[in-house]
Amino acid sequence: YHIFCFCSTQFKNKIEFILKFIYSELNLKDKVKVKLIIHDNYNDFDELINDIYSCDGLILPGGDDIYDIELKIVSYLYEKDFPILGICLGMQTMAVPFIILMISPCGSTLKKEE
């Protein structure tokens, strides 16, 4: 399996440490390949989506804030039925688009950027 882990520059070192620990403790080196995506490095949404589609799933870890790009990615990938694992704030981030849908008038959907 190839999985992307999505985070901001601020949490890169912490996420890398956690991934190394998981690899060593669960002996996953030859079974699962995880690539860290630093969303701060992307200016083009389509480029980011193409990179994400080159893997089998996405991990959305915790952090200290919910970023607009994360909400956009979650909404987009949900529509495409793409697997996402949210951890801590990552799971809460995954819920935000649905909360917005529930409280928006007339059941209107999230506005998509053109």
Steps between C-alpha positions, in 0.01 A plus 500: 500500500605855435357759737544875526512673835382859467628771736626856530868595515459573870435131581736335250761389757242361741320304228830363364591381852163327542526332159850368579372360829203332331724348232744357752243373753262343247768380257329669204807604301436263207119498526392865517665805350397833648590828335468822694320781317567847632194689381673837550720410201211479252359797313307295245201294620509273192868418558420408859208280393718324241757422769232369735349280226838332453441322831241271656386726784557815702580548869385830643682532835433731791640847539410838639273643231270405215632636172281596204697270269423206730127573486516529124691170469263317737192622312650411163624155604171416672316566173746265325463228769875512575615345832602747772608422856458794736691498828397738781455843339518325161175319581342826614617663176324223308173585680501875426371481139205289616419734788499790254262308275266429791476864612505672161164631376298288257761221512734691272842348454841644571610763253763364267777718371502526124 
